[in-house]
Amino acid sequence: MKKNKSLIFIFSGGRKERLNLDSNYAKDFFYGYFGFDRAEFDTDIVQITHKKIFIINFLDRLIKKISNFPIALSSIFNDTFKIKIKDSDIILLVNESVMFYSLPYIYFLKKRKKDIKIGLFTMGLFSNFSNNKLKNTVQQFIIKKICFKTIDQFLFLGKGEYEHAVKTFGNEKTKFNFVPFGIDTKFWRCEDSNSLKNKEYLLFVGNDLNRDYEFLKKLVKSMNDYEFIILTSRLSKNELNFKNVKIYEGMWWNNVYSDIEIKELYKKAILTVVPLKESLQPSGQSVTLQSMSMGTPVLITKTSGFWDKEKFEDETNIFFIEKNDVTLWKTKIEKTLKDQAKLNSVSKNGKLLVNENYNLDTFTSKIKSIIS
């Protein structure tokens, strides 16, 4: 009998708690976990739990200070973590943070077990090199001499960063793959009419560090005739103490607000706003796709890291803005909200685009083709 492949997803947290929820939830942030055939793969989830060892923690902090990378030597001494992954055939690291935590151990695991396949979902690794000469040298060494020797496949969620990596590290391009992120379109769907006539407010959702929160505060303050709902843990009610704002403080992993509650926020919003700082990282991706799938159009800063510029077109299936200037945003929002026909058209086209190109089935199929 053919033995199933052991496939381990390494997460930072929040997944096992969701698996135990009684309520319905979106499967977006499981990165294809549910899509692997149990007849072929023995899939499991490992959540990082940091082991505190005084001298090791000191060294970890020192490495982070020198490199800006959160590498954790403590993974070498985390027996629970090692036991769970040492016999794996395939390891999928879902972001750079879990990769850096796991790196000291999986680097040596890879040397000992050469047939193991290790993949990394990449969303900023190649866009955050320091301008400091010493730190940059250390970072380049870690990427070239350790990461490239440990990771078999880099799964880029943004085309901008993918193209940058191919250009910068051309010798490793066979390891680079552009894999557009997929959301749970079966969950993020609205059966109501496409009409946006009865929508109530402008919506902001997210905790990404590349969101422009300072700009958001200025925008909200300048548009006091419009209602805003803001869901984030990065801003407090004191910072947004305006009559036209309701703020809900929470983030994905702590389940303060369920996916069903967030779905209702999208459903009643006329427009989702996603102001971003300039970066190669594909920021705002999940929120944009969720909102579009729900039929709520999105206005987003067009950064160099936007994930798939070829498929998204301003005022066709999304609304782009070139920079975070309050006057530009205010003018664009006011003009957009006055044009009901345009809003409905962008809503319909955006929903179709996401459902056809950014669903979980497509996402998982791409992952399988790369790692199997």
Secondary structure, 3 states (H helix, E strand, C coil): CCCCEEEEEEECCCHHHHHCCCCCCCCHHHCCHHHCCCCCEEEEEEECCCCCCHHHHHHHHHHHHHHCCCCCHHHHHCHHHHHHHCCCCEEEECCHHHHHHHHHHHHHHHHHCCCCEEEEEECCCCCCCCCCHHHHHHHHHHHHHHHHHHCCEEEECCHHHHHHHHHHCHHHHHHEEECCCCECCCCCCCCCCCCCCCCCEEEEECCCCCECHHHHHHHHHHCCCCCEEEECCCCCCCCCCCCCEEEECCCHHHCCCCHHHHHHHHHHEEEEEECECCCCCCCCHHHHHHHHHCCCCEEEECCCCCCCCCCCCECCCEEEECCCCHHHHHHHHHHHHHCHHHHHHHHHHHHHHHHHHCEHHHHHHHHHHHHC
